């Protein structure tokens, strides 16, 4: 925690910095950069700017940058603070191969986040770094994928948070806490008719799904339609096979659910639609995994083997 001795001079530096920040050159940190009170490692340390944080460069001196840096504080709040960092590890729009450097650091951070015992906060670092690639280098061939990856990381973090909360089971999709969609919509807006836009649109389907089916037909019927509609509207999407398979699995589940609900007459049609959707998944030739899962589902449906519930002969 900052002491009063450090806070007072830091604020004195912070106030006049705004006069220059708007016109200042900007850069992105690719390492954890300690912000010092003065251009000297022996001076007071104010705070550390994480990877992917933007800094406004107010002035330069040999080996040092005077910056206005945005840093995280407790409870998710960000704060701008003025100080000095060593002149290394800051990528600007003028840095040769800057897009690849930022992207490479993002990939490394994402890998670190997925590793057991990996660096704390690495997922957030990766999200920021990917986003900066698209922001600083919008014409880069990496920009579309970088923006999508930033949105994907945030989506997964938000989704895990929602699913980790205690909640009352319900089959109403409207009662599901919604994942923030803006980042995905930005991908679709900035990179339309690309596979990144297709993948972003696929993520948005999460907000249309039920929390619980409760062994009732309403939810799988709705969800099958949602996935079929996506697959038809995005036939070239990398997620098309998965969407068709998801639709097939829900029709497969309806075979047994209809029987439990006393709607046995609907089961044969559900079986037909399950097979048809699974065949569509196989027609995508996207991966051996989806092909094999679709083939398995077809086999089980055609041989009257339940694919939902605990039914057994």
N, C-alpha and C positions, 0 to 999 in steps of 0.2 A: 504494500500500500504506500502511496506517496506521502512523504512527510510534509509538514507545513513549510519547511525550509525549501523544499523542491517545488512545491506547487506555486508559491508566490512568484519567483522569477519565471517559471514556465508560463504563467498567465501574462506576464509582461511581454514575453516573446510572442505569445499567441495573438494578442490584440492587433498589433501593427501588421502582422503577417497577412491579414485579410486584404490589405490595400494592394498586395502584389499577387495574391493567389490566383485571381481571375485570369491574369495574363501570363502566369508562370508556366514554364515547361512542366509537363507532367510525366510521371513514370510509374512503374509497377515493380514492387520488390519480389525477387525470386529467392530470397533467403530471409530468415528471421533477422530483422535489422534493429539493433539497439539504438534508441533515440537518446542522444546525450544533450545536456544543457549547453555545452560548449564544444567546439571542434577539437576535443581532446578526450582520449579514452579514460583519463584520470578524473574527468569531470563527472558530475552527478548523472546517473542514468534515470531518464524520465519514464520510459516505457519501452516495450518491444513491439515493433510493427511486424505482423505475421506475413507469411508469403501471400502474394496476391493483393496486398494493400496498395492503394494508390497514394502517391505523394506528389505535392506541388513543389517544384524546385525553386526556391526563392533566391538563392545565390550559391556560388561555388567558390571554394578555396582549395588549395592543394590537398588532395586526398579526402576532401569532405564536401558534403552537400548540406546546405541549410534548407530544411523542408518543412512543409505543413503536411503532417501525416494523419491519416484516418486510422484509428486503432479501436479495438474492441474493449469493452469493459464488462463488468458483471451484469447479469440480467439482460444480456443481448443488446445493450446500448453501444452505439459507436460515438467516438469523440475525436475532434480534430485537435492536434497539439503541435506546436512549433518546437523544433530542436534540430540537432545535427546528427547525421548518420554518415558512416564511412562511404566513400564514393566507389562502391562496388555492389553488384547485384541489383542495380536499378535499370530496368528496361524501358526505353522510351520508343515512340513511334519512329524515331530516326535510327534506332539500333539495328545494325545489319543482322538479318535472320531473326529479328526480334520475335516474330510470330512463332517460329519453331522453338525458340528458347522458352517462351512462356508456355507453349503447348507441352513441351517436353517436361518442364517442371510440374505442370498439371498432371500429366500421366504418372510421373513419379510419385506425386502426392496421393493420387487416387490409389496407386498400388500400395502405398504405405498405409492408407486407411483400411484396405482390405486385409492387411496382414495382422495376424494375432499379435497383440502387444505393440502395434504400430504407433506412430507418433500421434499424440493427442491433438485433435483438431485438424488432422490431415484432410479429412473429407471437405471441411469448410475451405481449407487452403486450395484444394483442387477446384472446387466450385468457383471461387473467385478468379483463379488463374485462367480457367477456361473462358469465363465471361470476359476477361480482359483481352484475350486473343481476338474475340469478335469485335470488341469495342475499339481497340487500338489499331487493329489490322483488318478492317472490314472487307478488303479486297483479297485477303489471303485465301488460298484454297482450303485452309484449315478452319476458316471462320464459321461455316455452317455447322460442322461437326462439333466444334468447340462450344458454340452457343447451345447446341442440343445437349452436350454432355454436362454443361453447367446446370441446365434445367433439369436434367435427369437426376443428378445428384441431389438437388434440392427436393425434387419430387419424392425420391426414395426416403430421404430424411423425414419429410412431412408425413409420408404414408406410414412409416414405422412408428412415428409419434402418435398418429391417430389410432392405429391398430393396437398400440400398447396401452391405451387408456381403457379403464374399466367402463363398460357401457351395458345398457340394457338390451338384450337381444331383440331385434325387430326385423321384419321382412320388408319394411318400407324403405326404398332407396333414397327417398327424400329426407329421411332422418339421419342419413350417414353424414358425419362431419366431412365437409368438402375440403379437398386438397387445393391449395392456391394454384390457379391455372395460368396466371399472367405470364410466367416465364416460358411455358410451353407455347402459349399463343404468340409470343414474340418470335419464337423460332418459326412458326407457321407463317407469320407476317413477313419476316425478313428474308426467309429462304423458301418461298412457295414452290410447289411442284418439285421438291427434292425429297430424297428418302428421309432426311432429317425432319421435314414437315410431316411426312407420313408417320414417323415414329412418335413425334410429339402428339399427333392426333390420337394415336393408339393409347398413349398414357391417359388422355382425357377421359377415356372410357371408364377408368376406375371410379370416377365420381357418379357413374350411372349404375353401378352395381350395388346389390343388397349387402348388408352386413351379415345376415343370416337367411337361409332359405326356409328354415323351420319345416322342412319336408312338405312344402306346399308348392303348387305348380306356378303360382304367380311370378316369382322371381326368375326361375330358369327360363320361363317363356319369354319374359322381357329381355333377359340377358342374351339369349340366343339371337333374338332380333337385333339387338345392339351390335353384336359381333358380326352377324351376317351383313348388316348395313355397312359397317366399316369395311369389310372385306370387298364388297362390291364397289364401294366408292374409292378404294385405294388398292386396286388389283396388283400394282407393282410394288407395294410396300414390303419391306423386309419382314413386317409383322403379319402379312396376309395369311400365311399358313397357320400361324398361331391363332389368328382370329377365327378362321374356319374350324380349326380343331376345338377351340373354346365353344363355338356354336354347336359342334357335333357332340361334345361331352354333355352339354346341357340338354340337348334332345335325347341323348342316351339316358340321362337321369330321369327325364319325364316319363319314359316307358314305365318305370316302377312307381313313380309318384302318382301317375294317373290311376294305376291299379289300386293304390291305397285310398285315393279319393273317390273311388267308385266310378271312375271315368274310363273304364277298360277300353271302350271303343276308340279312344284317342291314342292308345298305345301303339297300334300298327303304323299310324301316320308319323308318330314321333320316331319310330324305328327307321322308317324310310328317310326322314329328314336327317337323322343322325348319320346314316350311311352316306347320303348325298353330300353332306357338309364335310365328312371325313375324306371322301374322294376328292373334293375340292382342295382340301389341305394337301393331299398327296400330289395333286396336279401342280402345286406351286414349286415342287422340287427344291425347297429352300434348305432343308437339312435332313440328314438321316434320322435325327431324333423325331421330328414332326411326322415324317413319313412312317416311321415305325409305330409311333403312338396312334396314328390314324388307322394303320392296318390292324393293330390290336383291337381298337374300338370296333371296327367293322366286324372282325371275327367274333367278338363277344356279343354284339347285337344280333348278328345272323345266327348265332348258336344259342340264343335265348339265355345268355349269361348276364345277370344284372351288373350294371356298371355304377349303381348308386345304392347306398344303404347296406344293410347286413344280410340281405336275402341270400339263402342257400338252399340247395336241394335237401 
